[in-house]
Amino acid sequence: MHIKLCINAYYIVRTTLEIPKELIDEAMKATGAKTKSQLIKDALQAEIDRVKRKRLIAKKGTLDLDIDLDTLRDRS
């Protein structure tokens, strides 16, 4: 029996940021984040998601997928 081991590389980057305490406190209260690290991770992910959605919306109507829905739905 062979066992395959997969290891995901997870890098932690430490950095110093100057963010007003009031902004951190308000964001933690608004989001329910328990730690500053989680708050920053969630905020970064939310921004990435927002930008991706914006790019996808911008492509609306510009992609020709050449798909026949009747064929896909097996309607002959």
C-alpha positions in Angstrom: 0.0 0.0 0.0 1.3 3.4 -1.0 0.4 6.5 1.0 0.5 9.8 -0.8 1.2 12.8 1.4 0.3 16.3 0.3 1.6 19.3 2.1 0.2 22.7 1.4 2.6 25.5 1.7 1.2 28.2 4.0 3.3 31.3 4.4 2.8 33.8 7.1 3.9 37.3 6.4 4.4 39.6 9.3 4.2 43.3 8.7 3.6 46.5 10.6 0.6 48.6 9.7 -0.4 52.0 11.0 -4.2 51.8 11.2 -6.2 54.1 13.5 -7.5 52.2 16.6 -11.0 53.6 16.1 -11.1 52.1 12.6 -10.0 48.7 13.8 -12.4 48.8 16.7 -15.3 49.8 14.5 -14.5 47.2 11.9 -14.2 44.4 14.5 -17.5 45.4 16.0 -19.2 45.6 12.6 -17.8 42.3 11.3 -17.7 40.3 14.6 -14.1 39.5 14.0 -12.4 38.1 17.1 -8.8 39.0 16.3 -7.1 41.8 14.3 -5.5 39.2 12.1 -8.9 37.6 11.2 -10.3 41.1 10.5 -7.5 41.9 8.1 -7.7 38.5 6.4 -11.4 38.8 6.0 -11.1 42.4 4.7 -8.5 41.4 2.1 -10.6 38.4 0.9 -13.7 40.6 0.7 -11.8 43.2 -1.4 -10.4 40.4 -3.7 -13.9 39.0 -4.1 -15.3 42.5 -4.9 -12.7 43.2 -7.5 -13.3 39.7 -9.2 -17.1 40.3 -9.2 -16.6 43.8 -10.7 -14.4 42.3 -13.5 -16.9 39.5 -14.2 -19.8 42.0 -14.4 -17.7 44.1 -16.8 -17.5 41.1 -19.1 -21.3 40.7 -19.2 -22.5 40.4 -22.7 -19.0 40.3 -24.2 -18.3 36.6 -24.2 -19.7 34.4 -27.0 -19.7 30.9 -25.5 -21.3 29.4 -28.7 -23.6 27.3 -26.6 -26.9 25.8 -27.8 -29.0 25.5 -24.7 -31.6 23.2 -26.3 -28.8 20.7 -27.0 -27.4 21.0 -23.5 -30.9 20.5 -22.1 -31.4 17.5 -24.5 -34.2 19.1 -26.3 -34.1 17.8 -29.9 
